Amino acid sequence: MLVTINVAVLLANIIILRLRRRTQARSRFDEKLTVAIVLVFGVLIAPTAFGQGILDVVVQVVQGVSQSGR
């Protein structure tokens, strides 16, 4: 039996656990590490179908906001 771990899912869980902590309990290094983890997560999820779906939604929202400002 072979058990595989999807790195993106593992990073998503780590991000959720890190962000649940109180803001006052975070050091500057802790904040930088969280940003680095989120960036790696974004790079891993971007080429997937789920990542492309998120990109499409964000593009539509940005276009809607920019058009409403005109």
PDB file of N, CA, C, O and CB in Angstrom:
ATOM      1  N   MET A   1       0.847  -1.176   0.000  1.00  0.00           N
ATOM      2  CA  MET A   1       0.000   0.000   0.000  1.00  0.00           C
ATOM      3  C   MET A   1       0.892   1.238   0.000  1.00  0.00           C
ATOM      4  O   MET A   1       1.767   1.385   0.854  1.00  0.00           O
ATOM      5  CB  MET A   1      -0.964  -0.002   1.223  1.00  0.00           C
ATOM      6  N   LEU A   2       0.663   2.121  -0.963  1.00  0.00           N
ATOM      7  CA  LEU A   2       1.445   3.332  -1.109  1.00  0.00           C
ATOM      8  C   LEU A   2       0.612   4.529  -0.675  1.00  0.00           C
ATOM      9  O   LEU A   2      -0.494   4.740  -1.172  1.00  0.00           O
ATOM     10  CB  LEU A   2       1.931   3.500  -2.561  1.00  0.00           C
ATOM     11  N   VAL A   3       1.143   5.299   0.242  1.00  0.00           N
ATOM     12  CA  VAL A   3       0.450   6.480   0.732  1.00  0.00           C
ATOM     13  C   VAL A   3       1.152   7.705   0.159  1.00  0.00           C
ATOM     14  O   VAL A   3       2.363   7.869   0.310  1.00  0.00           O
ATOM     15  CB  VAL A   3       0.419   6.519   2.298  1.00  0.00           C
ATOM     16  N   THR A   4       0.380   8.559  -0.497  1.00  0.00           N
ATOM     17  CA  THR A   4       0.965   9.781  -1.048  1.00  0.00           C
ATOM     18  C   THR A   4       0.364  10.979  -0.332  1.00  0.00           C
ATOM     19  O   THR A   4      -0.775  10.944   0.133  1.00  0.00           O
ATOM     20  CB  THR A   4       0.729   9.879  -2.585  1.00  0.00           C
ATOM     21  N   ILE A   5       1.151  12.030  -0.257  1.00  0.00           N
ATOM     22  CA  ILE A   5       0.703  13.270   0.373  1.00  0.00           C
ATOM     23  C   ILE A   5       0.775  14.371  -0.677  1.00  0.00           C
ATOM     24  O   ILE A   5       1.830  14.617  -1.262  1.00  0.00           O
ATOM     25  CB  ILE A   5       1.572  13.628   1.640  1.00  0.00           C
ATOM     26  N   ASN A   6      -0.329  15.015  -0.904  1.00  0.00           N
ATOM     27  CA  ASN A   6      -0.352  16.149  -1.810  1.00  0.00           C
ATOM     28  C   ASN A   6       0.238  17.343  -1.062  1.00  0.00           C
ATOM     29  O   ASN A   6      -0.286  17.754  -0.026  1.00  0.00           O
ATOM     30  CB  ASN A   6      -1.808  16.448  -2.323  1.00  0.00           C
ATOM     31  N   VAL A   7       1.328  17.895  -1.589  1.00  0.00           N
ATOM     32  CA  VAL A   7       2.032  18.976  -0.905  1.00  0.00           C
ATOM     33  C   VAL A   7       1.152  20.208  -0.776  1.00  0.00           C
ATOM     34  O   VAL A   7       1.209  20.899   0.241  1.00  0.00           O
ATOM     35  CB  VAL A   7       3.318  19.327  -1.646  1.00  0.00           C
ATOM     36  N   ALA A   8       0.345  20.495  -1.779  1.00  0.00           N
ATOM     37  CA  ALA A   8      -0.532  21.663  -1.718  1.00  0.00           C
ATOM     38  C   ALA A   8      -1.552  21.522  -0.582  1.00  0.00           C
ATOM     39  O   ALA A   8      -1.835  22.492   0.122  1.00  0.00           O
ATOM     40  CB  ALA A   8      -1.258  21.858  -3.063  1.00  0.00           C
ATOM     41  N   VAL A   9      -2.096  20.328  -0.406  1.00  0.00           N
ATOM     42  CA  VAL A   9      -3.061  20.108   0.678  1.00  0.00           C
ATOM     43  C   VAL A   9      -2.364  20.225   2.028  1.00  0.00           C
ATOM     44  O   VAL A   9      -2.921  20.793   2.968  1.00  0.00           O
ATOM     45  CB  VAL A   9      -3.738  18.721   0.541  1.00  0.00           C
ATOM     46  N   LEU A  10      -1.161  19.694   2.129  1.00  0.00           N
ATOM     47  CA  LEU A  10      -0.396  19.803   3.368  1.00  0.00           C
ATOM     48  C   LEU A  10      -0.110  21.266   3.701  1.00  0.00           C
ATOM     49  O   LEU A  10      -0.273  21.682   4.849  1.00  0.00           O
ATOM     50  CB  LEU A  10       0.919  19.016   3.259  1.00  0.00           C
ATOM     51  N   LEU A  11       0.317  22.055   2.700  1.00  0.00           N
ATOM     52  CA  LEU A  11       0.584  23.473   2.941  1.00  0.00           C
ATOM     53  C   LEU A  11      -0.694  24.234   3.296  1.00  0.00           C
ATOM     54  O   LEU A  11      -0.661  25.140   4.129  1.00  0.00           O
ATOM     55  CB  LEU A  11       1.239  24.102   1.712  1.00  0.00           C
ATOM     56  N   ALA A  12      -1.809  23.878   2.678  1.00  0.00           N
ATOM     57  CA  ALA A  12      -3.079  24.539   3.009  1.00  0.00           C
ATOM     58  C   ALA A  12      -3.432  24.311   4.479  1.00  0.00           C
ATOM     59  O   ALA A  12      -3.882  25.232   5.159  1.00  0.00           O
ATOM     60  CB  ALA A  12      -4.222  24.019   2.097  1.00  0.00           C
ATOM     61  N   ASN A  13      -3.232  23.104   4.962  1.00  0.00           N
ATOM     62  CA  ASN A  13      -3.501  22.813   6.371  1.00  0.00           C
ATOM     63  C   ASN A  13      -2.555  23.582   7.287  1.00  0.00           C
ATOM     64  O   ASN A  13      -2.978  24.091   8.325  1.00  0.00           O
ATOM     65  CB  ASN A  13      -3.380  21.313   6.637  1.00  0.00           C
ATOM     66  N   ILE A  14      -1.286  23.669   6.915  1.00  0.00           N
ATOM     67  CA  ILE A  14      -0.321  24.424   7.716  1.00  0.00           C
ATOM     68  C   ILE A  14      -0.703  25.901   7.760  1.00  0.00           C
ATOM     69  O   ILE A  14      -0.614  26.538   8.809  1.00  0.00           O
ATOM     70  CB  ILE A  14       1.104  24.257   7.149  1.00  0.00           C
ATOM     71  N   ILE A  15      -1.132  26.447   6.612  1.00  0.00           N
ATOM     72  CA  ILE A  15      -1.539  27.855   6.559  1.00  0.00           C
ATOM     73  C   ILE A  15      -2.737  28.099   7.472  1.00  0.00           C
ATOM     74  O   ILE A  15      -2.762  29.080   8.215  1.00  0.00           O
ATOM     75  CB  ILE A  15      -1.879  28.269   5.111  1.00  0.00           C
ATOM     76  N   ILE A  16      -3.710  27.226   7.420  1.00  0.00           N
ATOM     77  CA  ILE A  16      -4.907  27.380   8.260  1.00  0.00           C
ATOM     78  C   ILE A  16      -4.531  27.341   9.733  1.00  0.00           C
ATOM     79  O   ILE A  16      -5.013  28.155  10.520  1.00  0.00           O
ATOM     80  CB  ILE A  16      -5.942  26.276   7.946  1.00  0.00           C
ATOM     81  N   LEU A  17      -3.671  26.398  10.111  1.00  0.00           N
ATOM     82  CA  LEU A  17      -3.261  26.302  11.511  1.00  0.00           C
ATOM     83  C   LEU A  17      -2.470  27.531  11.957  1.00  0.00           C
ATOM     84  O   LEU A  17      -2.639  28.003  13.082  1.00  0.00           O
ATOM     85  CB  LEU A  17      -2.427  25.045  11.727  1.00  0.00           C
ATOM     86  N   ARG A  18      -1.613  28.046  11.084  1.00  0.00           N
ATOM     87  CA  ARG A  18      -0.805  29.217  11.442  1.00  0.00           C
ATOM     88  C   ARG A  18      -1.664  30.471  11.553  1.00  0.00           C
ATOM     89  O   ARG A  18      -1.418  31.306  12.424  1.00  0.00           O
ATOM     90  CB  ARG A  18       0.304  29.435  10.408  1.00  0.00           C
ATOM     91  N   LEU A  19      -2.660  30.620  10.696  1.00  0.00           N
ATOM     92  CA  LEU A  19      -3.485  31.823  10.717  1.00  0.00           C
ATOM     93  C   LEU A  19      -4.518  31.818  11.839  1.00  0.00           C
ATOM     94  O   LEU A  19      -5.087  32.862  12.160  1.00  0.00           O
ATOM     95  CB  LEU A  19      -4.182  31.983   9.396  1.00  0.00           C
ATOM     96  N   ARG A  20      -4.766  30.663  12.433  1.00  0.00           N
ATOM     97  CA  ARG A  20      -5.723  30.599  13.531  1.00  0.00           C
ATOM     98  C   ARG A  20      -5.150  31.168  14.822  1.00  0.00           C
ATOM     99  O   ARG A  20      -5.898  31.490  15.746  1.00  0.00           O
ATOM    100  CB  ARG A  20      -6.165  29.169  13.753  1.00  0.00           C
ATOM    101  N   ARG A  21      -3.818  31.293  14.891  1.00  0.00           N
ATOM    102  CA  ARG A  21      -3.190  31.840  16.094  1.00  0.00           C
ATOM    103  C   ARG A  21      -3.501  33.325  16.231  1.00  0.00           C
ATOM    104  O   ARG A  21      -3.759  34.011  15.242  1.00  0.00           O
ATOM    105  CB  ARG A  21      -1.667  31.616  16.061  1.00  0.00           C
ATOM    106  N   ARG A  22      -3.474  33.801  17.444  1.00  0.00           N
ATOM    107  CA  ARG A  22      -3.723  35.225  17.693  1.00  0.00           C
ATOM    108  C   ARG A  22      -2.614  36.067  17.082  1.00  0.00           C
ATOM    109  O   ARG A  22      -1.457  35.649  17.054  1.00  0.00           O
ATOM    110  CB  ARG A  22      -3.836  35.506  19.207  1.00  0.00           C
ATOM    111  N   THR A  23      -2.957  37.228  16.604  1.00  0.00           N
ATOM    112  CA  THR A  23      -1.989  38.124  15.969  1.00  0.00           C
ATOM    113  C   THR A  23      -0.914  38.559  16.958  1.00  0.00           C
ATOM    114  O   THR A  23       0.253  38.675  16.583  1.00  0.00           O
ATOM    115  CB  THR A  23      -2.697  39.354  15.390  1.00  0.00           C
ATOM    116  N   GLN A  24      -1.280  38.797  18.197  1.00  0.00           N
ATOM    117  CA  GLN A  24      -0.314  39.265  19.189  1.00  0.00           C
ATOM    118  C   GLN A  24       0.743  38.208  19.492  1.00  0.00           C
ATOM    119  O   GLN A  24       1.836  38.546  19.947  1.00  0.00           O
ATOM    120  CB  GLN A  24      -1.030  39.661  20.470  1.00  0.00           C
ATOM    121  N   ALA A  25       0.437  36.938  19.249  1.00  0.00           N
ATOM    122  CA  ALA A  25       1.361  35.859  19.584  1.00  0.00           C
ATOM    123  C   ALA A  25       2.382  35.594  18.474  1.00  0.00           C
ATOM    124  O   ALA A  25       3.236  34.720  18.624  1.00  0.00           O
ATOM    125  CB  ALA A  25       0.584  34.592  19.875  1.00  0.00           C
ATOM    126  N   ARG A  26       2.309  36.334  17.366  1.00  0.00           N
ATOM    127  CA  ARG A  26       3.207  36.093  16.240  1.00  0.00           C
ATOM    128  C   ARG A  26       4.413  37.020  16.288  1.00  0.00           C
ATOM    129  O   ARG A  26       4.290  38.216  16.549  1.00  0.00           O
ATOM    130  CB  ARG A  26       2.464  36.270  14.921  1.00  0.00           C
ATOM    131  N   SER A  27       5.574  36.443  16.031  1.00  0.00           N
ATOM    132  CA  SER A  27       6.779  37.263  15.933  1.00  0.00           C
ATOM    133  C   SER A  27       6.959  37.706  14.479  1.00  0.00           C
ATOM    134  O   SER A  27       6.229  37.261  13.594  1.00  0.00           O
ATOM    135  CB  SER A  27       8.035  36.478  16.438  1.00  0.00           C
ATOM    136  N   ARG A  28       7.917  38.570  14.246  1.00  0.00           N
ATOM    137  CA  ARG A  28       8.177  39.039  12.885  1.00  0.00           C
ATOM    138  C   ARG A  28       8.647  37.883  12.008  1.00  0.00           C
ATOM    139  O   ARG A  28       8.248  37.784  10.847  1.00  0.00           O
ATOM    140  CB  ARG A  28       9.228  40.172  12.890  1.00  0.00           C
ATOM    141  N   PHE A  29       9.490  37.010  12.551  1.00  0.00           N
ATOM    142  CA  PHE A  29       9.954  35.837  11.795  1.00  0.00           C
ATOM    143  C   PHE A  29       8.784  34.923  11.462  1.00  0.00           C
ATOM    144  O   PHE A  29       8.711  34.373  10.363  1.00  0.00           O
ATOM    145  CB  PHE A  29      11.025  35.060  12.591  1.00  0.00           C
ATOM    146  N   ASP A  30       7.872  34.762  12.411  1.00  0.00           N
ATOM    147  CA  ASP A  30       6.701  33.920  12.197  1.00  0.00           C
ATOM    148  C   ASP A  30       5.842  34.465  11.060  1.00  0.00           C
ATOM    149  O   ASP A  30       5.330  33.699  10.244  1.00  0.00           O
ATOM    150  CB  ASP A  30       5.874  33.815  13.484  1.00  0.00           C
ATOM    151  N   GLU A  31       5.684  35.783  11.006  1.00  0.00           N
ATOM    152  CA  GLU A  31       4.914  36.397   9.918  1.00  0.00           C
ATOM    153  C   GLU A  31       5.598  36.179   8.569  1.00  0.00           C
ATOM    154  O   GLU A  31       4.932  35.871   7.581  1.00  0.00           O
ATOM    155  CB  GLU A  31       4.727  37.903  10.175  1.00  0.00           C
ATOM    156  N   LYS A  32       6.921  36.337   8.523  1.00  0.00           N
ATOM    157  CA  LYS A  32       7.667  36.139   7.273  1.00  0.00           C
ATOM    158  C   LYS A  32       7.581  34.693   6.809  1.00  0.00           C
ATOM    159  O   LYS A  32       7.453  34.429   5.613  1.00  0.00           O
ATOM    160  CB  LYS A  32       9.137  36.545   7.453  1.00  0.00           C
ATOM    161  N   LEU A  33       7.651  33.755   7.747  1.00  0.00           N
ATOM    162  CA  LEU A  33       7.539  32.347   7.398  1.00  0.00           C
ATOM    163  C   LEU A  33       6.159  32.026   6.839  1.00  0.00           C
ATOM    164  O   LEU A  33       6.043  31.250   5.890  1.00  0.00           O
ATOM    165  CB  LEU A  33       7.828  31.478   8.614  1.00  0.00           C
ATOM    166  N   THR A  34       5.113  32.612   7.416  1.00  0.00           N
ATOM    167  CA  THR A  34       3.758  32.400   6.905  1.00  0.00           C
ATOM    168  C   THR A  34       3.624  32.945   5.489  1.00  0.00           C
ATOM    169  O   THR A  34       2.995  32.310   4.643  1.00  0.00           O
ATOM    170  CB  THR A  34       2.724  33.063   7.828  1.00  0.00           C
ATOM    171  N   VAL A  35       4.199  34.100   5.221  1.00  0.00           N
ATOM    172  CA  VAL A  35       4.152  34.676   3.871  1.00  0.00           C
ATOM    173  C   VAL A  35       4.876  33.763   2.887  1.00  0.00           C
ATOM    174  O   VAL A  35       4.389  33.544   1.777  1.00  0.00           O
ATOM    175  CB  VAL A  35       4.781  36.093   3.855  1.00  0.00           C
ATOM    176  N   ALA A  36       6.023  33.234   3.273  1.00  0.00           N
ATOM    177  CA  ALA A  36       6.770  32.335   2.395  1.00  0.00           C
ATOM    178  C   ALA A  36       5.976  31.064   2.098  1.00  0.00           C
ATOM    179  O   ALA A  36       5.958  30.592   0.961  1.00  0.00           O
ATOM    180  CB  ALA A  36       8.118  31.976   3.026  1.00  0.00           C
ATOM    181  N   ILE A  37       5.326  30.514   3.110  1.00  0.00           N
ATOM    182  CA  ILE A  37       4.518  29.305   2.916  1.00  0.00           C
ATOM    183  C   ILE A  37       3.356  29.589   1.974  1.00  0.00           C
ATOM    184  O   ILE A  37       3.046  28.768   1.110  1.00  0.00           O
ATOM    185  CB  ILE A  37       3.991  28.778   4.267  1.00  0.00           C
ATOM    186  N   VAL A  38       2.711  30.742   2.131  1.00  0.00           N
ATOM    187  CA  VAL A  38       1.587  31.102   1.264  1.00  0.00           C
ATOM    188  C   VAL A  38       2.056  31.280  -0.180  1.00  0.00           C
ATOM    189  O   VAL A  38       1.352  30.885  -1.110  1.00  0.00           O
ATOM    190  CB  VAL A  38       0.907  32.392   1.767  1.00  0.00           C
ATOM    191  N   LEU A  39       3.237  31.872  -0.376  1.00  0.00           N
ATOM    192  CA  LEU A  39       3.768  32.030  -1.730  1.00  0.00           C
ATOM    193  C   LEU A  39       4.054  30.679  -2.382  1.00  0.00           C
ATOM    194  O   LEU A  39       3.735  30.473  -3.553  1.00  0.00           O
ATOM    195  CB  LEU A  39       5.040  32.875  -1.703  1.00  0.00           C
ATOM    196  N   VAL A  40       4.645  29.774  -1.639  1.00  0.00           N
ATOM    197  CA  VAL A  40       4.915  28.433  -2.179  1.00  0.00           C
ATOM    198  C   VAL A  40       3.604  27.735  -2.504  1.00  0.00           C
ATOM    199  O   VAL A  40       3.496  27.061  -3.528  1.00  0.00           O
ATOM    200  CB  VAL A  40       5.742  27.585  -1.175  1.00  0.00           C
ATOM    201  N   PHE A  41       2.604  27.893  -1.636  1.00  0.00           N
ATOM    202  CA  PHE A  41       1.293  27.306  -1.881  1.00  0.00           C
ATOM    203  C   PHE A  41       0.684  27.849  -3.170  1.00  0.00           C
ATOM    204  O   PHE A  41       0.104  27.100  -3.956  1.00  0.00           O
ATOM    205  CB  PHE A  41       0.360  27.577  -0.700  1.00  0.00           C
ATOM    206  N   GLY A  42       0.820  29.159  -3.380  1.00  0.00           N
ATOM    207  CA  GLY A  42       0.299  29.763  -4.609  1.00  0.00           C
ATOM    208  C   GLY A  42       0.984  29.234  -5.848  1.00  0.00           C
ATOM    209  O   GLY A  42       0.331  29.009  -6.867  1.00  0.00           O
ATOM    210  N   VAL A  43       2.286  29.030  -5.780  1.00  0.00           N
ATOM    211  CA  VAL A  43       3.024  28.487  -6.921  1.00  0.00           C
ATOM    212  C   VAL A  43       2.605  27.047  -7.202  1.00  0.00           C
ATOM    213  O   VAL A  43       2.519  26.642  -8.361  1.00  0.00           O
ATOM    214  CB  VAL A  43       4.539  28.558  -6.665  1.00  0.00           C
ATOM    215  N   LEU A  44       2.346  26.282  -6.162  1.00  0.00           N
ATOM    216  CA  LEU A  44       1.949  24.880  -6.347  1.00  0.00           C
ATOM    217  C   LEU A  44       0.535  24.743  -6.902  1.00  0.00           C
ATOM    218  O   LEU A  44       0.262  23.843  -7.696  1.00  0.00           O
ATOM    219  CB  LEU A  44       2.049  24.135  -5.030  1.00  0.00           C
ATOM    220  N   ILE A  45      -0.360  25.633  -6.487  1.00  0.00           N
ATOM    221  CA  ILE A  45      -1.760  25.470  -6.880  1.00  0.00           C
ATOM    222  C   ILE A  45      -2.081  26.187  -8.193  1.00  0.00           C
ATOM    223  O   ILE A  45      -3.099  25.888  -8.817  1.00  0.00           O
ATOM    224  CB  ILE A  45      -2.670  25.988  -5.779  1.00  0.00           C
ATOM    225  N   ALA A  46      -1.241  27.121  -8.622  1.00  0.00           N
ATOM    226  CA  ALA A  46      -1.531  27.927  -9.814  1.00  0.00           C
ATOM    227  C   ALA A  46      -1.745  27.104 -11.083  1.00  0.00           C
ATOM    228  O   ALA A  46      -2.697  27.398 -11.806  1.00  0.00           O
ATOM    229  CB  ALA A  46      -0.414  28.895 -10.045  1.00  0.00           C
ATOM    230  N   PRO A  47      -0.934  26.098 -11.409  1.00  0.00           N
ATOM    231  CA  PRO A  47      -1.142  25.399 -12.682  1.00  0.00           C
ATOM    232  C   PRO A  47      -2.282  24.371 -12.671  1.00  0.00           C
ATOM    233  O   PRO A  47      -2.559  23.759 -13.703  1.00  0.00           O
ATOM    234  CB  PRO A  47       0.124  24.710 -13.072  1.00  0.00           C
ATOM    235  N   THR A  48      -2.938  24.173 -11.543  1.00  0.00           N
ATOM    236  CA  THR A  48      -4.012  23.182 -11.481  1.00  0.00           C
ATOM    237  C   THR A  48      -5.317  23.787 -11.996  1.00  0.00           C
ATOM    238  O   THR A  48      -5.427  25.002 -12.164  1.00  0.00           O
ATOM    239  CB  THR A  48      -4.191  22.662 -10.035  1.00  0.00           C
ATOM    240  N   ALA A  49      -6.288  22.937 -12.239  1.00  0.00           N
ATOM    241  CA  ALA A  49      -7.604  23.403 -12.687  1.00  0.00           C
ATOM    242  C   ALA A  49      -8.265  24.266 -11.606  1.00  0.00           C
ATOM    243  O   ALA A  49      -8.927  25.257 -11.916  1.00  0.00           O
ATOM    244  CB  ALA A  49      -8.513  22.199 -13.043  1.00  0.00           C
ATOM    245  N   PHE A  50      -8.084  23.891 -10.359  1.00  0.00           N
ATOM    246  CA  PHE A  50      -8.629  24.666  -9.245  1.00  0.00           C
ATOM    247  C   PHE A  50      -7.993  26.052  -9.207  1.00  0.00           C
ATOM    248  O   PHE A  50      -8.687  27.048  -9.005  1.00  0.00           O
ATOM    249  CB  PHE A  50      -8.399  23.932  -7.905  1.00  0.00           C
ATOM    250  N   GLY A  51      -6.691  26.119  -9.397  1.00  0.00           N
ATOM    251  CA  GLY A  51      -5.989  27.403  -9.419  1.00  0.00           C
ATOM    252  C   GLY A  51      -6.441  28.281 -10.565  1.00  0.00           C
ATOM    253  O   GLY A  51      -6.576  29.494 -10.404  1.00  0.00           O
ATOM    254  N   GLN A  52      -6.681  27.675 -11.737  1.00  0.00           N
ATOM    255  CA  GLN A  52      -7.164  28.441 -12.883  1.00  0.00           C
ATOM    256  C   GLN A  52      -8.572  28.962 -12.630  1.00  0.00           C
ATOM    257  O   GLN A  52      -8.912  30.067 -13.052  1.00  0.00           O
ATOM    258  CB  GLN A  52      -7.137  27.584 -14.153  1.00  0.00           C
ATOM    259  N   GLY A  53      -9.394  28.170 -11.942  1.00  0.00           N
ATOM    260  CA  GLY A  53     -10.739  28.626 -11.583  1.00  0.00           C
ATOM    261  C   GLY A  53     -10.701  29.820 -10.650  1.00  0.00           C
ATOM    262  O   GLY A  53     -11.465  30.771 -10.817  1.00  0.00           O
ATOM    263  N   ILE A  54      -9.808  29.770  -9.662  1.00  0.00           N
ATOM    264  CA  ILE A  54      -9.655  30.902  -8.749  1.00  0.00           C
ATOM    265  C   ILE A  54      -9.189  32.133  -9.516  1.00  0.00           C
ATOM    266  O   ILE A  54      -9.685  33.234  -9.279  1.00  0.00           O
ATOM    267  CB  ILE A  54      -8.659  30.563  -7.619  1.00  0.00           C
ATOM    268  N   LEU A  55      -8.246  31.956 -10.426  1.00  0.00           N
ATOM    269  CA  LEU A  55      -7.754  33.072 -11.232  1.00  0.00           C
ATOM    270  C   LEU A  55      -8.879  33.688 -12.057  1.00  0.00           C
ATOM    271  O   LEU A  55      -8.981  34.912 -12.141  1.00  0.00           O
ATOM    272  CB  LEU A  55      -6.619  32.607 -12.153  1.00  0.00           C
ATOM    273  N   ASP A  56      -9.721  32.862 -12.663  1.00  0.00           N
ATOM    274  CA  ASP A  56     -10.837  33.378 -13.453  1.00  0.00           C
ATOM    275  C   ASP A  56     -11.802  34.199 -12.596  1.00  0.00           C
ATOM    276  O   ASP A  56     -12.275  35.252 -13.023  1.00  0.00           O
ATOM    277  CB  ASP A  56     -11.585  32.225 -14.122  1.00  0.00           C
ATOM    278  N   VAL A  57     -12.092  33.713 -11.388  1.00  0.00           N
ATOM    279  CA  VAL A  57     -12.992  34.435 -10.490  1.00  0.00           C
ATOM    280  C   VAL A  57     -12.384  35.769 -10.087  1.00  0.00           C
ATOM    281  O   VAL A  57     -13.069  36.791 -10.083  1.00  0.00           O
ATOM    282  CB  VAL A  57     -13.304  33.594  -9.241  1.00  0.00           C
ATOM    283  N   VAL A  58     -11.097  35.761  -9.749  1.00  0.00           N
ATOM    284  CA  VAL A  58     -10.437  37.014  -9.349  1.00  0.00           C
ATOM    285  C   VAL A  58     -10.413  38.011 -10.502  1.00  0.00           C
ATOM    286  O   VAL A  58     -10.630  39.204 -10.290  1.00  0.00           O
ATOM    287  CB  VAL A  58      -9.001  36.739  -8.863  1.00  0.00           C
ATOM    288  N   VAL A  59     -10.152  37.537 -11.716  1.00  0.00           N
ATOM    289  CA  VAL A  59     -10.137  38.423 -12.891  1.00  0.00           C
ATOM    290  C   VAL A  59     -11.513  39.040 -13.102  1.00  0.00           C
ATOM    291  O   VAL A  59     -11.618  40.233 -13.388  1.00  0.00           O
ATOM    292  CB  VAL A  59      -9.698  37.647 -14.161  1.00  0.00           C
ATOM    293  N   GLN A  60     -12.571  38.242 -12.964  1.00  0.00           N
ATOM    294  CA  GLN A  60     -13.924  38.766 -13.142  1.00  0.00           C
ATOM    295  C   GLN A  60     -14.253  39.812 -12.083  1.00  0.00           C
ATOM    296  O   GLN A  60     -14.869  40.832 -12.392  1.00  0.00           O
ATOM    297  CB  GLN A  60     -14.946  37.628 -13.091  1.00  0.00           C
ATOM    298  N   VAL A  61     -13.851  39.570 -10.842  1.00  0.00           N
ATOM    299  CA  VAL A  61     -14.117  40.525  -9.765  1.00  0.00           C
ATOM    300  C   VAL A  61     -13.365  41.830 -10.022  1.00  0.00           C
ATOM    301  O   VAL A  61     -13.929  42.914  -9.871  1.00  0.00           O
ATOM    302  CB  VAL A  61     -13.714  39.931  -8.394  1.00  0.00           C
ATOM    303  N   VAL A  62     -12.098  41.728 -10.408  1.00  0.00           N
ATOM    304  CA  VAL A  62     -11.301  42.931 -10.671  1.00  0.00           C
ATOM    305  C   VAL A  62     -11.872  43.710 -11.846  1.00  0.00           C
ATOM    306  O   VAL A  62     -11.934  44.938 -11.797  1.00  0.00           O
ATOM    307  CB  VAL A  62      -9.836  42.561 -10.947  1.00  0.00           C
ATOM    308  N   GLN A  63     -12.289  43.018 -12.899  1.00  0.00           N
ATOM    309  CA  GLN A  63     -12.887  43.707 -14.040  1.00  0.00           C
ATOM    310  C   GLN A  63     -14.196  44.392 -13.640  1.00  0.00           C
ATOM    311  O   GLN A  63     -14.464  45.517 -14.063  1.00  0.00           O
ATOM    312  CB  GLN A  63     -13.135  42.719 -15.190  1.00  0.00           C
ATOM    313  N   GLY A  64     -15.001  43.721 -12.835  1.00  0.00           N
ATOM    314  CA  GLY A  64     -16.252  44.319 -12.372  1.00  0.00           C
ATOM    315  C   GLY A  64     -16.012  45.558 -11.537  1.00  0.00           C
ATOM    316  O   GLY A  64     -16.721  46.553 -11.689  1.00  0.00           O
ATOM    317  N   VAL A  65     -15.020  45.514 -10.655  1.00  0.00           N
ATOM    318  CA  VAL A  65     -14.713  46.669  -9.813  1.00  0.00           C
ATOM    319  C   VAL A  65     -14.158  47.808 -10.659  1.00  0.00           C
ATOM    320  O   VAL A  65     -14.510  48.968 -10.444  1.00  0.00           O
ATOM    321  CB  VAL A  65     -13.709  46.286  -8.707  1.00  0.00           C
ATOM    322  N   SER A  66     -13.298  47.490 -11.614  1.00  0.00           N
ATOM    323  CA  SER A  66     -12.719  48.555 -12.434  1.00  0.00           C
ATOM    324  C   SER A  66     -13.767  49.187 -13.349  1.00  0.00           C
ATOM    325  O   SER A  66     -13.700  50.387 -13.617  1.00  0.00           O
ATOM    326  CB  SER A  66     -11.559  48.008 -13.267  1.00  0.00           C
ATOM    327  N   GLN A  67     -14.731  48.402 -13.832  1.00  0.00           N
ATOM    328  CA  GLN A  67     -15.775  48.943 -14.691  1.00  0.00           C
ATOM    329  C   GLN A  67     -16.789  49.769 -13.904  1.00  0.00           C
ATOM    330  O   GLN A  67     -17.361  50.725 -14.428  1.00  0.00           O
ATOM    331  CB  GLN A  67     -16.481  47.818 -15.422  1.00  0.00           C
ATOM    332  N   SER A  68     -17.007  49.396 -12.647  1.00  0.00           N
ATOM    333  CA  SER A  68     -17.968  50.159 -11.838  1.00  0.00           C
ATOM    334  C   SER A  68     -17.403  51.519 -11.452  1.00  0.00           C
ATOM    335  O   SER A  68     -18.162  52.430 -11.120  1.00  0.00           O
ATOM    336  CB  SER A  68     -18.349  49.375 -10.575  1.00  0.00           C
ATOM    337  N   GLY A  69     -16.079  51.668 -11.490  1.00  0.00           N
ATOM    338  CA  GLY A  69     -15.462  52.945 -11.166  1.00  0.00           C
ATOM    339  C   GLY A  69     -15.496  53.940 -12.299  1.00  0.00           C
ATOM    340  O   GLY A  69     -15.159  55.107 -12.100  1.00  0.00           O
ATOM    341  N   ARG A  70     -15.887  53.518 -13.472  1.00  0.00           N
ATOM    342  CA  ARG A  70     -15.894  54.407 -14.643  1.00  0.00           C
ATOM    343  C   ARG A  70     -17.112  55.249 -14.710  1.00  0.00           C
ATOM    344  O   ARG A  70     -17.262  56.046 -15.636  1.00  0.00           O
ATOM    345  CB  ARG A  70     -15.778  53.625 -15.900  1.00  0.00           C
TER     346      ARG A  70
END
